[in-house]
Amino acid sequence: MSQKGYILGVFLLGLFSLSVIFKFSKKQIGIQWEELLDASSMLSNGLEPEASKARNMICETKKKRDGIWTVWSRGRLGNQLGQYAALYALAKLNDHEAYIQQDTHNWLAPIFKISLPVLHRDTAGKIPWRNLWLHDWMSEEYYDIEDKYLRLTGYPCSWTFYHHIREEIAQEFTFHDFIKAETNKHLEQIKGTRKNATFIGVHVRRGDYVQIMPKAWKGVLGDKTYLEKAMDYFRTKYQEPVFVVTSNGMAWCKENINISKGDVYFSGDGVESSPGKDFALLVHCNHTIMTIGTFGFWASYLAGGETIYLANFTLPDSKFLKILHYDTTFLPEWIGIPADLSPLQYELANKEAPPGKTSSSTLG
């Protein structure tokens, strides 16, 4: 065979081989494509419900509305928590992007693993916000808000805004790991040799409220009798309760809380501690006794467990009841102990008594 004939033969053999391979591959591709179509049909017919559900969820994902929402930063830690949670919940409900301001970030970021982005001050100052004052309970008007640039204001502290996404809110207010470690170590030290310790966080709100409640709101604070009743409830229920007391009036607590049973621990050795440390201690306890205020509410809400709260702590004609509703502030499963309003009633009666009349004759 000549050299040219040999080359031609090799070429034809190679061409034939490529043709065979191409036909085989095409057949395989066709088979695989049919299998994919069959799989798609199976999904649509519900034979793989989880995969079909996932596909539908992707298709139904809502597009965020244009614009951004934020919240005005007011007050201290308890108020900051309420403002953040209300913004998070309402923005999610209305499909808007939520941003926090720098002051909110400064309060919360050193303590919690919050996720909302921070709005730069210069940017915030250039946005044409509409301010919306929130009252302290969820209202029908908040379910469909179309504003592009909305700044929430007020002091919302009601479970009705965010209780339906409680797990997400708890995730937002997860403590940094080093705070968890320090707090658990502290509680272990407090526990001592107890084998079945049950920690009850006690928050006693005093400070400016000592003057504000009776004078401005016709209300009272948690007193000695209230705290004794609440603590006795847990003493009866648990074998080795340990009461961890936090307050912005620790001197009053040391004078009015019975420590004879050896089950009371004053945070900071009886000196007012930092809000972050006190809050972490309360949240890491099993149960809570609160008096009044947003700080105590949030400690109770995040701690879970049982909560005892001061109920009916204002007179019926108090203006405070226009901004706070008991049923939208305290969870239904929490246990309320009514406040003793008699000292306040006595004081008001003395002020209103005509000259020459005593309080006893006035009160009957």
C-alpha positions as CSV (number, residue, x, y, z in Angstrom):
1,M,0.0,0.0,0.0
2,S,1.3,3.4,-0.9
3,Q,1.9,6.0,1.7
4,K,-1.0,8.2,0.5
5,G,-3.4,5.2,0.6
6,Y,-2.3,4.5,4.2
7,I,-3.0,8.1,5.3
8,L,-6.4,8.1,3.6
9,G,-7.3,4.8,5.4
10,V,-6.4,6.1,8.8
11,F,-8.4,9.3,8.2
12,L,-11.5,7.4,7.1
13,L,-11.2,5.1,10.2
14,G,-11.0,8.1,12.5
15,L,-14.0,9.8,10.9
16,F,-16.0,6.6,11.3
17,S,-15.0,6.4,15.0
18,L,-16.0,10.0,15.7
19,S,-19.4,9.4,14.0
20,V,-20.1,6.4,16.3
21,I,-19.0,8.3,19.4
22,F,-21.2,11.3,18.5
23,K,-24.3,9.2,18.0
24,F,-23.8,7.4,21.3
25,S,-23.3,10.6,23.2
26,K,-26.4,12.2,21.6
27,K,-28.4,9.1,22.7
28,Q,-27.0,9.4,26.3
29,I,-27.8,13.1,26.4
30,G,-31.3,12.4,25.2
31,I,-31.7,9.8,27.9
32,Q,-30.4,12.2,30.6
33,W,-32.6,15.1,29.4
34,E,-35.7,12.8,29.5
35,E,-34.7,11.8,33.1
36,L,-34.5,15.5,34.0
37,L,-37.9,16.1,32.5
38,D,-39.3,13.1,34.4
39,A,-37.8,14.5,37.6
40,S,-39.3,17.9,37.0
41,S,-42.6,16.3,36.4
42,M,-42.3,14.3,39.6
43,L,-41.6,17.5,41.6
44,S,-44.6,19.3,40.1
45,N,-46.8,16.3,40.9
46,G,-45.7,16.3,44.5
47,L,-43.6,13.2,44.5
48,E,-40.8,15.2,46.2
49,P,-42.7,17.6,48.4
50,E,-39.7,19.2,50.2
51,A,-37.9,20.0,46.9
52,S,-41.2,21.3,45.4
53,K,-41.8,23.4,48.5
54,A,-38.3,24.9,48.3
55,R,-38.8,25.8,44.6
56,N,-42.2,27.4,45.4
57,M,-40.7,29.4,48.3
58,I,-38.0,30.8,46.0
59,C,-40.7,31.8,43.5
60,E,-42.8,33.4,46.2
61,T,-40.0,35.5,47.8
62,K,-41.2,39.0,48.1
63,K,-39.2,41.9,46.7
64,K,-38.3,44.5,49.3
65,R,-40.0,47.8,48.8
66,D,-37.9,50.9,47.9
67,G,-36.6,53.1,50.6
68,I,-35.4,52.4,54.2
69,W,-36.7,52.6,57.7
70,T,-35.0,53.5,60.9
71,V,-35.8,54.3,64.5
72,W,-35.1,57.3,66.6
73,S,-32.6,56.4,69.4
74,R,-34.0,57.5,72.8
75,G,-33.5,56.5,76.4
76,R,-31.3,53.9,78.0
77,L,-30.8,50.2,77.5
78,G,-34.4,49.0,78.0
79,N,-35.8,51.6,75.7
80,Q,-33.1,50.9,73.1
81,L,-34.1,47.2,73.0
82,G,-37.7,48.0,72.6
83,Q,-37.0,50.5,69.7
84,Y,-34.8,48.0,67.9
85,A,-37.2,45.1,68.2
86,A,-40.2,47.2,67.0
87,L,-38.2,48.5,64.0
88,Y,-37.1,44.9,63.2
89,A,-40.6,43.5,63.4
90,L,-42.5,46.3,61.6
91,A,-39.9,46.7,58.8
92,K,-40.1,42.9,58.2
93,L,-43.9,43.0,58.3
94,N,-44.0,45.8,55.7
95,D,-41.2,44.5,53.5
96,H,-38.8,47.4,54.1
97,E,-35.1,47.5,54.7
98,A,-34.3,48.5,58.3
99,Y,-31.3,50.5,59.4
100,I,-30.3,51.6,62.9
101,Q,-28.7,54.9,63.8
102,Q,-25.3,55.2,65.3
103,D,-26.6,55.9,68.8
104,T,-28.6,52.7,68.8
105,H,-25.6,50.8,67.6
106,N,-23.4,52.3,70.4
107,W,-25.9,51.1,73.0
108,L,-26.5,47.6,71.7
109,A,-23.5,46.4,69.6
110,P,-21.1,46.1,72.6
111,I,-23.5,43.7,74.3
112,F,-25.4,41.8,71.6
113,K,-24.8,40.2,68.1
114,I,-27.3,42.5,66.4
115,S,-27.5,42.3,62.6
116,L,-29.2,45.5,61.3
117,P,-26.8,47.8,59.4
118,V,-25.9,51.2,60.7
119,L,-27.0,54.4,58.9
120,H,-24.3,57.0,58.7
121,R,-25.1,60.3,60.4
122,D,-24.5,62.3,57.3
123,T,-26.8,60.1,55.2
124,A,-29.5,60.1,57.9
125,G,-29.4,63.9,57.9
126,K,-30.2,64.1,54.2
127,I,-33.1,61.7,54.0
128,P,-36.6,63.2,54.0
129,W,-38.0,61.1,56.9
130,R,-41.6,60.9,58.0
131,N,-41.7,60.5,61.7
132,L,-44.2,58.0,63.1
133,W,-44.8,58.0,66.8
134,L,-45.5,54.4,68.0
135,H,-47.8,53.9,70.9
136,D,-47.1,51.0,73.2
137,W,-49.1,48.2,71.5
138,M,-49.5,46.8,68.0
139,S,-52.3,48.5,66.0
140,E,-54.0,47.7,62.8
141,E,-52.6,50.8,61.2
142,Y,-49.1,49.4,61.5
143,Y,-49.8,46.3,59.3
144,D,-49.6,48.2,56.0
145,I,-47.3,51.2,56.0
146,E,-46.1,52.3,52.6
147,D,-43.7,55.2,53.5
148,K,-40.4,54.8,51.7
149,Y,-38.4,56.8,54.3
150,L,-39.9,56.2,57.8
151,R,-38.4,57.0,61.2
152,L,-40.2,55.3,64.1
153,T,-40.2,57.3,67.3
154,G,-41.4,56.7,70.8
155,Y,-40.8,54.1,73.5
156,P,-42.4,50.9,72.3
157,C,-42.1,48.0,74.8
158,S,-44.9,45.6,74.0
159,W,-44.7,41.9,73.1
160,T,-47.5,42.6,70.6
161,F,-45.1,44.0,68.1
162,Y,-42.7,41.1,67.9
163,H,-43.9,38.0,69.8
164,H,-44.8,36.2,66.6
165,I,-41.1,36.3,65.7
166,R,-39.8,35.8,69.2
167,E,-37.0,33.4,68.2
168,E,-35.6,36.0,65.7
169,I,-35.7,38.7,68.3
170,A,-33.9,36.5,70.8
171,Q,-31.3,35.8,68.1
172,E,-30.8,39.5,67.6
173,F,-30.2,40.0,71.3
174,T,-27.8,37.1,71.7
175,F,-24.9,38.1,74.0
176,H,-21.4,38.1,72.7
177,D,-19.5,35.0,73.7
178,F,-17.2,36.7,76.1
179,I,-20.2,38.1,78.0
180,K,-21.8,34.7,78.2
181,A,-18.6,33.1,79.5
182,E,-18.1,35.8,82.2
183,T,-21.8,35.7,83.3
184,N,-21.9,31.9,83.5
185,K,-18.7,31.9,85.5
186,H,-20.1,34.5,87.8
187,L,-23.3,32.5,88.4
188,E,-21.2,29.4,89.2
189,Q,-19.4,31.4,91.9
190,I,-22.7,32.5,93.3
191,K,-24.0,28.9,93.2
192,G,-21.3,27.8,95.5
193,T,-21.9,24.3,96.9
194,R,-25.5,24.2,96.0
195,K,-26.4,21.1,93.9
196,N,-29.9,22.1,92.7
197,A,-29.6,25.9,92.5
198,T,-32.4,27.7,90.6
199,F,-31.5,31.3,89.8
200,I,-34.1,34.0,90.1
201,G,-33.1,37.4,88.7
202,V,-34.6,40.3,90.7
203,H,-34.7,43.8,89.1
204,V,-35.7,46.6,91.4
205,R,-36.3,49.8,89.5
206,R,-35.7,53.0,91.6
207,G,-33.6,56.0,90.7
208,D,-35.6,58.8,89.1
209,Y,-38.8,56.7,89.4
210,V,-38.9,57.2,93.1
211,Q,-40.1,60.8,92.4
212,I,-41.6,60.4,89.0
213,M,-44.1,57.6,89.7
214,P,-46.0,59.2,92.7
215,K,-45.8,62.8,91.4
216,A,-46.3,62.5,87.7
217,W,-48.1,59.2,87.2
218,K,-50.0,58.5,90.5
219,G,-48.1,55.2,90.8
220,V,-45.9,53.3,93.1
221,L,-42.8,51.2,92.9
222,G,-42.2,47.6,94.1
223,D,-42.0,47.7,97.9
224,K,-40.7,45.4,100.6
225,T,-44.0,43.5,100.9
226,Y,-44.2,42.9,97.1
227,L,-40.7,41.5,96.9
228,E,-41.2,39.2,99.9
229,K,-44.4,37.7,98.3
230,A,-42.6,37.2,95.0
231,M,-39.5,35.6,96.6
232,D,-41.7,33.4,98.8
233,Y,-43.4,32.1,95.7
234,F,-40.1,30.8,94.4
235,R,-38.9,29.6,97.8
236,T,-42.0,27.4,98.0
237,K,-41.6,26.0,94.5
238,Y,-37.8,25.3,94.3
239,Q,-35.5,23.4,96.6
240,E,-32.5,25.8,96.4
241,P,-33.5,29.2,95.0
242,V,-30.8,31.9,94.6
243,F,-32.0,35.4,94.2
244,V,-29.7,37.6,92.1
245,V,-30.7,41.2,92.9
246,T,-29.9,44.1,90.5
247,S,-31.0,47.7,91.0
248,N,-30.2,51.3,90.5
249,G,-31.0,51.7,94.2
250,M,-28.9,49.1,95.9
251,A,-28.9,50.9,99.2
252,W,-32.6,50.6,99.5
253,C,-32.5,46.9,98.5
254,K,-30.0,46.1,101.2
255,E,-32.2,47.7,103.8
256,N,-35.5,46.1,102.6
257,I,-34.7,42.7,101.3
258,N,-34.4,39.9,103.9
259,I,-31.1,38.1,103.6
260,S,-31.4,35.9,106.7
261,K,-32.1,32.8,104.6
262,G,-28.7,33.0,102.9
263,D,-30.2,32.8,99.4
264,V,-29.9,36.5,98.3
265,Y,-27.0,37.8,96.3
266,F,-26.6,41.6,95.5
267,S,-25.0,42.2,92.1
268,G,-21.8,44.2,92.3
269,D,-21.5,43.4,96.0
270,G,-24.3,45.8,96.8
271,V,-23.0,48.6,94.6
272,E,-24.8,49.5,91.4
273,S,-23.2,47.7,88.5
274,S,-23.1,48.5,84.8
275,P,-26.3,48.1,82.9
276,G,-24.8,45.5,80.5
277,K,-23.5,43.3,83.3
278,D,-26.7,43.5,85.3
279,F,-28.8,42.7,82.3
280,A,-26.6,39.7,81.3
281,L,-27.0,38.4,84.9
282,L,-30.8,38.7,84.8
283,V,-31.2,37.1,81.4
284,H,-29.0,34.1,82.3
285,C,-31.1,33.4,85.4
286,N,-33.9,30.7,85.2
287,H,-36.8,33.0,86.3
288,T,-37.4,36.7,87.0
289,I,-39.0,39.0,89.5
290,M,-39.5,42.5,88.0
291,T,-40.9,45.7,89.4
292,I,-41.5,48.3,86.7
293,G,-39.6,49.6,83.7
294,T,-38.4,48.5,80.3
295,F,-35.1,47.1,81.7
296,G,-37.0,44.6,83.8
297,F,-39.4,43.7,81.0
298,W,-36.6,42.8,78.6
299,A,-34.7,40.8,81.1
300,S,-37.9,38.8,81.8
301,Y,-38.7,38.4,78.1
302,L,-35.3,37.1,77.1
303,A,-34.7,35.0,80.2
304,G,-37.9,33.0,79.6
305,G,-39.0,30.9,82.6
306,E,-41.5,32.3,85.0
307,T,-41.9,36.0,85.6
308,I,-43.6,37.8,88.5
309,Y,-44.4,41.4,87.9
310,L,-45.9,44.3,89.8
311,A,-49.5,44.6,88.7
312,N,-52.0,47.6,89.0
313,F,-49.2,49.9,90.2
314,T,-51.1,53.1,89.4
315,L,-54.4,54.7,90.5
316,P,-57.3,54.2,88.0
317,D,-57.2,57.8,86.9
318,S,-53.5,57.8,86.2
319,K,-52.4,59.3,82.8
320,F,-49.8,56.5,82.7
321,L,-52.6,54.1,81.6
322,K,-53.0,56.1,78.4
323,I,-49.5,55.1,77.3
324,L,-49.3,51.7,78.9
325,H,-51.8,48.9,78.8
326,Y,-51.2,46.0,81.2
327,D,-52.4,43.3,78.9
328,T,-50.1,44.4,76.0
329,T,-47.1,45.0,78.2
330,F,-47.0,41.8,80.4
331,L,-47.3,38.4,78.8
332,P,-50.5,36.5,79.7
333,E,-48.6,33.7,81.3
334,W,-46.7,36.0,83.6
335,I,-47.8,36.2,87.2
336,G,-49.0,39.6,88.5
337,I,-49.0,40.6,92.2
338,P,-51.1,43.8,92.7
339,A,-49.2,46.7,94.2
340,D,-50.2,48.2,97.5
341,L,-51.5,51.6,96.6
342,S,-52.6,52.6,100.1
343,P,-49.5,54.8,100.9
344,L,-50.1,56.8,97.7
345,Q,-53.9,57.1,98.4
346,Y,-53.0,58.3,102.0
347,E,-50.6,60.9,100.7
348,L,-53.0,62.2,98.1
349,A,-55.8,62.3,100.6
350,N,-53.7,64.4,102.9
351,K,-53.0,66.8,100.1
352,E,-56.6,67.1,99.2
353,A,-58.0,67.3,102.7
354,P,-59.6,70.7,103.7
355,P,-57.8,72.7,106.4
356,G,-58.4,71.3,109.9
357,K,-59.3,67.8,108.6
358,T,-57.2,64.8,109.1
359,S,-56.4,62.2,106.6
360,S,-58.3,59.5,108.5
361,S,-61.5,61.5,108.4
362,T,-61.0,62.2,104.8
363,L,-60.5,58.5,104.0
364,G,-63.3,57.4,106.2
